[in-house]
Amino acid sequence: MAAVNARGARRLRRGWVGAVVVVGLALTGCSGGGSDSGDGSGGKPAGKAAPQDPGSAAPAAAPAAVLTITPGDGGVLAPGEPVTVKVEGGKIGAVTVTGEDGSEIAGDTADDLASWRSTGALHTATRYTVKASATNTAGQQAQATAAFRTEQADKKVRYQVNVADGRQIGVGLPISVVFDSPVKNRAAVEKALSVVADTPVTGAWRWVKDRNLNDGQRIDFRPKDYWKPGTEITFKADLDGVDIGDGRFTIRDSEAKVTVARSLVATVDVKTHQMTVVEDGKPDTVIPITAGAPGMDTWNGTMVVMDRNSSVLMDGQTVGYGGQYRDYYNWALHTTASGTYVHENASANVNAGKKNVTHGCVGLANDGTAKKFYDRVIVGDVIKVVNSASETVDVGNGYGDWNLSWEQWTSGNAAVAAAAG
């Protein structure tokens, strides 16, 4: 399950309302009061108290424990501020902070048991109830309660996740979260994210410099090896109320459950002009292709299908090729942010299996070959390119995550490898 981050302090725009609600019973001495009979037979003289044995004096009452909750009942808490509970004359017992949806906020009790402070992120614009208890030196219990609400954040940060609930994904798809502005408090975000698989798998989060984004806007989770087919994955982002830095807060949680489909890995050999398709570990198809012409070479390396479209407008001006082409191409499988696709290309009718003539994409013939391959591919399937004169595709150019070794993936990052399952 995901850990949530400790809250950074920020001054409230409204004053905190302190509430003290104490329930405690003080010890009292108990003695019977005899009355004088007035008949002089064995009774004490009227109006005179009987001598009291000093050894039987009632002990002094122990002071009740006094609890203070901040914010108090009816109070308002600014984003990023913690809930605190303090006790005088006793020791903190149980403390719960419960949101209106029933979720509880984590917290820590001080070593001296004199205070408690929330460590979990409180959702923005949400009502909470605090219940706290303490005991005094005589073991008597005091209780306090308070209901408050949190404010909405002034500076909101939004994010997108690349998986949707109920979908099937290919074995190569990393879980990717993209923020609309750079994250400074990276550790807090990492603690708010979790990936759990029904089949145990080792994986890790890593901040990725996306080709089209600023540093700190994208974080990916990748297993050590490709996902196993049939694995059920649950992604959670407990990000509502997380301070990402400079007084900016994410304002919603997210959850998605996906299933890994069969394994499909297609390897494009630029030299032989062939693509070999391997499904569930068994080669079953070899498809003639045409790749990037010399000087416009197709990227080397492992790519993952980002999205798929039956028709895409491709314009050379958007990728540095001026007006060399501008047309719609069918059965397009998107593999890099720089514009690489596997798609139908009429030039493949003549050149597939013989010559590389494209502007960097992988072209398939329009005799039904392209559509047949398109129909069997889903987002997350793997496309590997070998023997190209080009460089290896960068990790942030699409989902190039697999072009880093596991040691590289887990080094130089705040994110730590973790076993999900």
Buried (B, 14 or more C-beta within 10 A) or exposed (E): EBBBBBBBEEEBEEEBBBBBBBBBEEEEEEEEEEEBEEEEEEEEEEEEEEEEEEEEEEEEBBBBBBBBBBBBBEBBBBBBBBBBBBBBBBBBBEBEBBBEEEBEBEBEBEEEBBBBBBBBBBBBEBEBBBBBBBBBEBEBBBBBBBBBBBBEBEEBBEBEBBBEEEBEBBBBBBBBBBBEBBBEBBEBBBBBBBBBBEBEBBBBBBBBBBBEBEEBBBBBBBBBEBBEBEBEBBBBBBBBBBBBBEBBBBBEBBEBBBBBBBBBBBBBBBEBBBBBBBBEEEEEBEBBBBBBBEEBBBBBBBBBBBEBBEEBEBBBEEBEBEEEBEEEBBBBBBBBBBBBBBBBBEBBBEBBBEEBBBBBBBBBBBEEBBBEBBEBBBBBBBBBBEEBEBEBBBBBBBBBBBBBEBEEBBEEBEBEBBEBE
